Amino acid sequence: MLKSLPASVFLALACVALAIAPETYCATLEFDRRAILGGEFWRIWTGHLVHFSAQHAIIDISSMYLVSRTVESTTSRRYFLFFVFLSATFISLSLLIAFPELIIYRGSSGVLTAIGVYAGSVFWRESSSMKIVVTLVSGLAILKTWIDITNTQSVFSSLPVGVNIAWQAHLIGALLGLCLPKFISTGNRLSTLG
């Protein structure tokens, strides 16, 4: 029975379990630049599963579940999990390398953005009737990201007061959503040739 459950269900359940976990436990899982550079490498992946508040978790988890189910239904479970793993890895490593001012990060929104952009590209290619919806949602996402970049605390944020939006993770996620499917497809084609 567990093998038949979509991976997006397991991903959502992991986030829900961590949303109700004690704060001290979540703090050992968050993306913490100093801790990662000190050897706590698991934070590269687990930082995407923990959140700053219940509201932050609910918004991220519900959005991620809906978008993930859509993407997973168009691909295999294995492909979806590989995509999520690579997205989380590249987002965290990019934050480490390119944004040294970002010390702490929690949330699924970077990976959610990667999955969302990937879903939008699938809808764009496969359904001419969805192009207007994809265009509208993309425009709203770009506007929200611009507002997040230009303000320290967005009016659209579900984060507690004093916690800044990690727009960098959203931007990296969007780029990954465009590039990773091509990279994975090329890798799959090369592996079948060898």
Phi, psi and omega per residue, in radians:
M1 nan -0.749 -3.136
L2 -1.092 -0.591 3.139
K3 -1.155 -0.428 -3.115
S4 -1.500 -0.229 3.128
L5 -1.262 2.419 3.095
P6 -1.103 2.578 3.113
A7 -1.064 -0.541 3.137
S8 -1.101 -0.511 3.083
V9 -1.176 -0.799 3.114
F10 -1.099 -0.695 3.112
L11 -1.086 -0.800 3.119
A12 -1.117 -0.745 -3.138
L13 -1.121 -0.668 3.094
A14 -1.088 -0.759 3.115
C15 -1.143 -0.701 3.124
V16 -1.120 -0.808 3.133
A17 -1.019 -0.733 -3.140
L18 -1.297 -0.433 3.103
A19 -1.180 -0.447 3.134
I20 -1.815 0.058 3.103
A21 -1.293 2.735 3.097
P22 -1.058 2.565 -3.103
E23 -0.997 -0.672 -3.127
T24 -1.085 -0.607 3.104
Y25 -1.217 -0.788 3.134
C26 -1.066 -0.638 3.138
A27 -1.105 -0.483 3.112
T28 -1.397 -0.134 -3.123
L29 -1.913 -0.328 -3.080
E30 -1.100 2.733 2.991
F31 -1.196 1.959 3.107
D32 -2.244 1.922 -3.034
R33 -0.886 -0.851 -3.069
R34 -1.129 -0.717 -3.129
A35 -1.178 -0.712 3.120
I36 -1.114 -0.807 3.124
L37 -1.152 -0.350 3.079
G38 -1.522 0.038 3.055
G39 1.945 -0.020 -3.138
E40 -1.540 1.250 -2.983
F41 -1.221 -0.370 3.118
W42 -1.024 -0.448 -3.121
R43 -1.105 -0.365 3.091
I44 -1.024 -0.620 -3.118
W45 -1.762 -0.717 -3.034
T46 -1.266 -0.379 3.105
G47 -1.059 -0.381 3.138
H48 -1.477 -0.089 -3.099
L49 -1.836 -0.272 -3.125
V50 -1.849 2.746 -3.055
H51 -2.343 2.900 -3.089
F52 -1.468 -0.401 -3.112
S53 -2.722 2.942 3.110
A54 -1.101 -0.746 3.141
Q55 -1.099 -0.760 3.094
H56 -1.022 -0.786 -3.140
A57 -1.122 -0.796 -3.102
I58 -1.057 -0.819 -3.115
I59 -1.135 -0.835 3.141
D60 -1.104 -0.836 -3.052
I61 -1.155 -0.792 -3.119
S62 -1.155 -0.734 3.107
S63 -1.129 -0.775 -3.121
M64 -1.125 -0.716 -3.134
Y65 -1.074 -0.815 -3.112
L66 -1.094 -0.812 -3.126
V67 -1.210 -0.698 3.141
S68 -1.098 -0.729 3.121
R69 -1.074 -0.686 3.122
T70 -1.105 -0.842 -3.123
V71 -1.175 -0.771 -3.097
E72 -1.095 -0.528 3.132
S73 -1.256 -0.306 3.125
T74 -1.737 -0.104 -3.123
T75 -2.320 -3.042 3.039
S76 -1.537 2.808 3.098
R77 -1.052 -0.750 -3.122
R78 -1.078 -0.794 3.122
Y79 -1.071 -0.801 -3.125
F80 -1.037 -0.839 -3.133
L81 -1.102 -0.694 3.108
F82 -1.108 -0.741 3.109
F83 -1.058 -0.810 3.138
V84 -1.107 -0.787 3.140
F85 -1.049 -0.845 3.135
L86 -1.117 -0.705 3.127
S87 -1.052 -0.866 -3.139
A88 -1.044 -0.753 -3.125
T89 -1.098 -0.902 -3.094
F90 -1.163 -0.645 3.109
I91 -1.093 -0.863 -3.113
S92 -1.110 -0.781 3.140
L93 -1.135 -0.651 3.089
S94 -1.140 -0.709 3.092
L95 -1.091 -0.717 3.124
L96 -1.091 -0.766 -3.024
I97 -1.443 -0.816 -2.951
A98 -1.678 -0.289 -3.053
F99 -2.299 1.237 -3.082
P100 -1.107 -0.316 3.124
E101 -1.310 -0.283 3.128
L102 -1.513 1.866 -3.049
I103 -1.601 -0.806 -3.077
I104 -2.123 2.408 3.053
Y105 -2.479 2.345 3.024
R106 -2.407 2.472 3.006
G107 2.307 2.764 -3.132
S108 -1.661 -0.002 -2.974
S109 -1.169 -0.526 3.090
G110 -1.154 -0.831 3.101
V111 -1.174 -0.684 3.081
L112 -0.999 -0.736 3.123
T113 -1.097 -0.747 3.112
A114 -1.057 -0.805 -3.136
I115 -1.141 -0.724 -3.135
G116 -1.104 -0.752 3.120
V117 -1.157 -0.707 3.084
Y118 -1.058 -0.798 3.119
A119 -1.061 -0.742 3.119
G120 -1.062 -0.683 3.129
S121 -1.199 -0.598 3.082
V122 -1.154 -0.834 3.130
F123 -1.074 -0.691 -3.125
W124 -1.067 -0.776 -3.121
R125 -1.256 -0.659 -2.937
E126 -1.709 -0.217 -3.065
S127 -2.532 1.937 3.136
S128 -1.168 -0.487 3.128
S129 -1.242 -0.362 -3.136
M130 -1.540 -0.133 -3.065
K131 -1.062 -0.670 3.135
I132 -1.188 -0.657 3.106
V133 -1.168 -0.794 3.123
V134 -1.071 -0.727 3.123
T135 -1.106 -0.772 3.140
L136 -1.129 -0.853 -3.133
V137 -1.108 -0.717 3.112
S138 -1.081 -0.761 3.115
G139 -1.073 -0.746 3.111
L140 -1.145 -0.689 3.121
A141 -1.140 -0.711 3.110
I142 -1.138 -0.742 3.108
L143 -1.080 -0.805 3.126
K144 -1.063 -0.755 -3.139
T145 -1.111 -0.706 3.099
W146 -1.090 -0.747 3.093
I147 -1.093 -0.731 3.121
D148 -1.096 -0.677 -3.131
I149 -1.186 -0.681 -3.044
T150 -1.540 -0.150 3.112
N151 -2.203 2.534 3.110
T152 -1.352 -0.589 3.127
Q153 -2.236 1.862 -3.094
S154 -1.330 2.602 3.066
V155 -1.238 -0.296 -3.138
F156 -1.611 0.074 -3.008
S157 -1.425 2.522 3.015
S158 -1.831 0.249 -3.111
L159 -1.490 2.633 3.068
P160 -1.096 2.711 3.107
V161 -1.011 2.354 3.125
G162 1.683 -0.224 3.089
V163 -1.760 2.090 -3.109
N164 -1.419 2.636 3.083
I165 -1.249 2.329 3.101
A166 -1.560 1.235 -3.121
W167 -1.037 -0.436 3.128
Q168 -1.039 -0.718 3.132
A169 -1.138 -0.639 3.120
H170 -1.178 -0.756 -3.138
L171 -1.118 -0.795 3.104
I172 -1.106 -0.738 3.115
G173 -1.036 -0.721 3.125
A174 -1.096 -0.767 3.111
L175 -1.102 -0.709 3.117
L176 -1.142 -0.663 3.121
G177 -1.066 -0.523 3.086
L178 -1.436 -0.675 -2.984
C179 -1.633 -0.687 -3.031
L180 -1.032 -0.746 3.136
P181 -1.005 -0.662 3.108
K182 -1.172 -0.737 3.128
F183 -1.108 -0.802 -3.132
I184 -1.139 -0.748 3.129
S185 -1.087 -0.742 3.113
T186 -1.098 -0.750 3.111
G187 -1.091 -0.702 3.118
N188 -1.138 -0.722 3.123
R189 -1.122 -0.733 3.140
L190 -1.145 -0.683 -3.126
S191 -1.179 -0.518 3.113
T192 -1.352 -0.386 3.104
L193 -1.360 -0.555 -3.055
G194 -1.553 nan nan
